[in-house]
């Protein structure tokens, strides 16, 4: 029985993780989780599972929850997350949080010797230079949940790191992959949230449309697999059936294929090196698919992808600045405060205006994140004043 602590249990990845656990009740047990503000989702989970420790975002939710579930230890806020991930009695942390908030809990879980199943890409985008050495020091495994990184991880099984020629990360292109940049001027939030292949949370779906998400995945792959950026390629793939590939020195290319269902990489992160049966609807049938389409990634069409390569190479505080600016701009677009293409403007300007600093601690990353967010808030206010 593998004991799991799950962060972000009420989100898309969190709910699919719970489904994987429910499909294998003799193999997995969730002993602790966090749900943010989604108390109704928490109550649904608690009807099915005996959870020992729960963290919510708001302190005011605790009295009612404690009265209704007297046998559960309830925590709240950032301090609660830290306490949750540092309890001793579990085997692996599934981090399904979205955004910078996921960094510190991952760091603390590694510090206390817990393995990580990682869906929170910001952990490595922002803090990879701190996280990976700490994981090595603590002899902690980090298992990727992102479909692209899981695919690479699977393709590398049984192969030597020295034999890798390049990693090929596939990209769907998101909601607007057939639109020109001129056509993107007036797209709506509703349109941006209509991903052609995947069902994901709102923030990640917008990041997919800007290709910021793919830029994050390039940086994450660099840290996860210790591969130079020059050996990481992005390939557009319309169908999202090949989740990523690895090319080796002899020019052989291994690919991992499957239906676009996140439960497959979630389960593999929990069961590695074994594979268990799983019910995910209709399995992949290539005879029905018949044709797969590929084309090169256009860095002019997706400038945030190009920016991610640049920022990843420059390191320091810039990945944290890029991420913080993107989180703020992404939310502003979803709230109708800026236009779609202004996400790019906000992120690009923040990276070049906030300024470069070296990073030595988690606090350095927090400062970079805060500076980026403040920059974007001022950027949005200036846009508002210019339009009045």
PyMOL commands that set and color helices and strands:
alter all, ss='L'
color gray80, all
select helices_A, chain A and resi 12-23+39-48+59-68+77-85+102-111+122-138+147-155+161-163+183-186+189-192+202-210+212-225+229-231+262-271+286-289+303-314+318-334+340-354+362-387
alter helices_A, ss='H'
color red, helices_A
select strands_A, chain A and resi 2-7+28-36+53-56+73-76+92-95+115-118+142-144+164-171+232-237+242-248+253-257+294-296
alter strands_A, ss='S'
color yellow, strands_A
deselect
rebuild
show_as cartoon
